[in-house]
Amino acid sequence: MFGAYFYSWQALYDMNPAISYATLINPMVYAMEGIRVATFGQEGYLPYWVCLVALWGFILLCALLAIPRLKKRLDCV
């Protein structure tokens, strides 16, 4: 429900600012907003550069958390 599939982040912010800031934890918000900006233009959506930086941040965070766990699991010693 809070993946910004059916509405933009700005529309949610207009309805309830507290929930809109809580949804920024979800990477799908940035993906959907980035697609909307690329398709419809910048007006009324999160800035494109914010979406890109946030998505790359989530990717790096997941990689930094996953690589040590994978190394530990694959270690045969």
N, CA and C of each residue as an Amber inpcrd file, in Angstrom:
protein
   231
   0.8130000  -1.1930000   0.0000000   0.0000000   0.0000000   0.0000000
   0.8590000   1.2620000   0.0000000   1.9960000   1.2130000   0.6680000
   2.8200000   2.4090000   0.7690000   4.0160000   2.3530000  -0.1690000
   3.8640000   1.7480000  -1.3130000   4.9450000   1.6640000  -2.2750000
   4.8680000   2.7260000  -3.3460000   3.9030000   3.6250000  -3.2410000
   3.6920000   4.7200000  -4.1900000   3.3340000   4.2090000  -5.5750000
   2.6240000   3.1050000  -5.6340000   2.1830000   2.5860000  -6.9250000
   1.0070000   3.3930000  -7.4680000   0.0770000   3.7270000  -6.6080000
  -1.1740000   4.3380000  -7.0410000  -1.2010000   5.8510000  -6.8950000
  -0.2340000   6.4180000  -6.2250000  -0.2280000   7.8520000  -5.9610000
   1.2130000   8.3230000  -5.8720000   1.4090000   9.5950000  -6.0730000
   2.7600000  10.1420000  -5.9430000   3.0560000  10.4360000  -4.4730000
   4.3240000  10.6230000  -4.1790000   4.7070000  10.9310000  -2.8110000
   4.1300000  12.2800000  -2.3990000   4.0760000  13.2120000  -3.3190000
   3.5320000  14.5410000  -3.0180000   2.0510000  14.4610000  -2.6590000
   1.3040000  13.5940000  -3.3290000  -0.1160000  13.4260000  -3.0040000
  -0.2790000  12.8590000  -1.5940000   0.5750000  11.9140000  -1.2280000
   0.5260000  11.3700000   0.1290000   0.9310000  12.4270000   1.1490000
   1.9160000  13.2340000   0.8040000   2.3470000  14.3010000   1.7090000
   1.2130000  15.2990000   1.9490000   0.4560000  15.5850000   0.9170000
  -0.6760000  16.5020000   1.0750000  -1.7450000  15.9210000   1.9970000
  -1.8980000  14.5910000   1.9870000  -2.8920000  13.9540000   2.8500000
  -2.3920000  13.8120000   4.2860000  -1.1460000  13.3070000   4.4580000
  -0.6180000  13.0560000   5.7950000   0.9090000  13.1150000   5.7540000
   1.4960000  14.2140000   6.2040000   2.9590000  14.3460000   6.1380000
   3.7220000  13.2950000   6.9450000   3.1870000  12.8700000   8.0720000
   3.9050000  11.8950000   8.9040000   4.0520000  10.5610000   8.1770000
   3.0010000  10.0880000   7.5720000   3.0670000   8.8170000   6.8400000
   3.9330000   8.9590000   5.5990000   3.8950000  10.1210000   4.9710000
   4.6950000  10.2970000   3.7590000   6.1870000  10.1990000   4.0640000
   6.6140000  10.7440000   5.1930000   8.0280000  10.6270000   5.5550000
   8.3780000   9.2010000   5.9620000   7.4360000   8.4850000   6.5520000
   7.6880000   7.0880000   6.9210000   7.8350000   6.2080000   5.6780000
   7.1570000   6.5490000   4.5970000   7.2510000   5.7350000   3.3850000
   8.5830000   5.9080000   2.6650000   9.3470000   6.9200000   3.0320000
  10.6410000   7.1230000   2.3770000  11.6540000   6.0360000   2.7290000
  11.3130000   5.1680000   3.6700000  12.1760000   4.0320000   4.0010000
  12.0950000   2.9700000   2.9010000  10.9870000   2.9270000   2.2020000
  10.7360000   1.9170000   1.1800000  11.4200000   2.3020000  -0.1350000
  12.3180000   1.4700000  -0.6540000  12.9970000   1.8120000  -1.9090000
  12.0640000   1.8550000  -3.1160000  10.9260000   1.1900000  -3.0410000
   9.9910000   1.2240000  -4.1720000   9.4270000   2.6210000  -4.3950000
   9.3680000   3.4260000  -3.3540000   8.9090000   4.8090000  -3.5090000
   9.8380000   5.5500000  -4.4630000  11.1350000   5.3690000  -4.2730000
  12.1070000   6.0540000  -5.1240000  12.0830000   5.5010000  -6.5450000
  11.8880000   4.2060000  -6.6820000  11.8150000   3.6120000  -8.0150000
  10.5990000   4.1420000  -8.7720000   9.4520000   4.1550000  -8.1150000
   8.2310000   4.6210000  -8.7830000   8.2890000   6.1150000  -9.0740000
   8.8090000   6.8840000  -8.1420000   8.9260000   8.3240000  -8.3760000
   9.9170000   8.6130000  -9.5060000  11.0000000   7.8620000  -9.5660000
  11.9590000   8.0380000 -10.6560000  11.3480000   7.7150000 -12.0060000
  10.5420000   6.6650000 -12.0550000   9.8580000   6.3140000 -13.3050000
   8.8670000   7.4050000 -13.6910000   8.1490000   7.9180000 -12.7120000
   7.1920000   8.9940000 -13.0080000   7.8940000  10.2470000 -13.5280000
   9.0080000  10.6070000 -12.9010000   9.7460000  11.7970000 -13.3400000
  10.2690000  11.5970000 -14.7560000  10.7950000  10.4100000 -15.0460000
  11.3260000  10.1460000 -16.3830000  10.2150000  10.1380000 -17.4280000
   9.0190000   9.7440000 -17.0270000   7.9170000   9.6420000 -17.9740000
   7.1400000  10.9480000 -18.1180000   6.7860000  11.5640000 -16.9990000
   5.8690000  12.7010000 -17.0200000   6.5230000  14.0550000 -16.7960000
   7.7710000  14.0870000 -16.3930000   8.4220000  15.3580000 -16.0940000
   8.5290000  15.5830000 -14.5980000   9.2380000  16.6180000 -14.2150000
   9.6140000  16.8360000 -12.8220000   8.4930000  17.3610000 -11.9390000
   7.5460000  18.0590000 -12.4650000   6.5780000  18.7790000 -11.6400000
   5.6980000  17.8420000 -10.8090000   5.7240000  18.0180000  -9.4930000
   4.8650000  17.2650000  -8.5920000   5.4430000  15.9580000  -8.0890000
   6.6920000  15.6700000  -8.3800000   7.3060000  14.4150000  -7.9570000
   8.6260000  14.6930000  -7.2520000   9.1830000  13.6650000  -6.6170000
  10.5010000  13.8070000  -6.0030000  11.5350000  14.0740000  -7.0930000
  12.5650000  14.8420000  -6.7940000  13.6030000  15.0920000  -7.8050000
  14.2720000  13.7940000  -8.2640000  14.6050000  13.7620000  -9.5350000
  15.1810000  12.5570000 -10.1320000  16.5040000  12.1880000  -9.4760000
  17.3270000  13.1830000  -9.1860000  18.6300000  12.8920000  -8.5770000
  18.4600000  12.3120000  -7.1780000  17.4260000  12.7150000  -6.4580000
  17.1660000  12.1410000  -5.1290000  16.8050000  10.6660000  -5.2680000
  16.0000000  10.3570000  -6.2690000  15.6180000   8.9610000  -6.5030000
  16.8390000   8.1100000  -6.8410000  17.7060000   8.6220000  -7.7020000
  18.9010000   7.8630000  -8.0760000  19.8380000   7.6540000  -6.8910000
  20.0820000   8.7010000  -6.1370000  20.9820000   8.5920000  -4.9820000
  20.4040000   7.6330000  -3.9400000  19.1090000   7.7210000  -3.6940000
  18.4870000   6.8410000  -2.7050000  18.5400000   5.3820000  -3.1540000
  18.2590000   5.1240000  -4.4180000  18.3020000   3.7450000  -4.9020000
  19.7150000   3.1760000  -4.8460000  20.7080000   3.9640000  -5.2500000
  22.0900000   3.4910000  -5.1530000  22.5060000   3.3070000  -3.6990000
  21.9980000   4.1510000  -2.8140000  22.2750000   3.9830000  -1.3920000
  21.7140000   2.6750000  -0.8510000  20.4850000   2.3440000  -1.2510000
  19.8930000   1.0770000  -0.8280000  20.6680000  -0.1100000  -1.3980000
  21.1020000   0.0020000  -2.6350000  21.8770000  -1.0770000  -3.2520000
  23.1920000  -1.2830000  -2.5030000  23.8960000  -0.1950000  -2.2210000
  25.1690000  -0.3080000  -1.5060000  24.9810000  -0.8340000  -0.0870000
  23.9460000  -0.3870000   0.5870000  23.6690000  -0.8740000   1.9340000
  23.3990000  -2.3730000   1.9350000  22.5760000  -2.8170000   1.0110000
  22.2860000  -4.2550000   0.9230000  23.5390000  -5.0520000   0.5760000
  24.3620000  -4.5180000  -0.3090000  25.5960000  -5.2150000  -0.6770000
  26.5510000  -5.2900000   0.5100000  26.6870000  -4.1900000   1.2420000
  27.5910000  -4.1880000   2.3950000  27.1120000  -5.1310000   3.4970000
  25.8250000  -5.3160000   3.5990000  25.2990000  -6.2490000   4.5940000
  25.3440000  -7.6960000   4.1020000  25.2070000  -7.9010000   2.8140000
  25.1090000  -9.2570000   2.2770000  26.4650000  -9.9140000   2.0410000
  27.4550000  -9.1590000   1.6160000  28.7480000  -9.7540000   1.2590000
  29.4160000 -10.4520000   2.4450000  29.5000000  -9.8410000   3.6250000
  30.1120000 -10.5710000   4.7520000  29.3260000 -11.8300000   5.1450000
  28.0220000 -11.7590000   5.0690000  27.2190000 -12.9410000   5.4000000
  27.4340000 -14.0480000   4.3840000  27.5580000 -13.6740000   3.1260000
  27.8070000 -14.6690000   2.0820000  29.1860000 -15.2880000   2.2470000
  30.1820000 -14.4730000   2.5480000  31.5300000 -15.0040000   2.7680000
  31.5550000 -15.9600000   3.9570000  30.8550000 -15.6080000   5.0130000
  30.8040000 -16.4680000   6.1900000  30.1140000 -17.7910000   5.8670000
  29.0770000 -17.7260000   5.0860000  28.3340000 -18.9350000   4.7500000
  29.1110000 -19.8380000   3.7950000  29.8960000 -19.2530000   2.9120000
  30.6500000 -20.0400000   1.9440000  32.0010000 -20.5030000   2.4710000
  32.3970000 -20.0260000   3.6420000  33.6760000 -20.4230000   4.2180000
  33.5950000 -21.8750000   4.6810000  34.4520000 -22.7060000   4.1380000
  34.4030000 -24.1430000   4.4350000  35.2710000 -24.5370000   5.6220000
  35.9650000 -23.6080000   6.2010000  36.8820000 -23.9390000   7.2970000
  36.1570000 -24.0300000   8.6010000
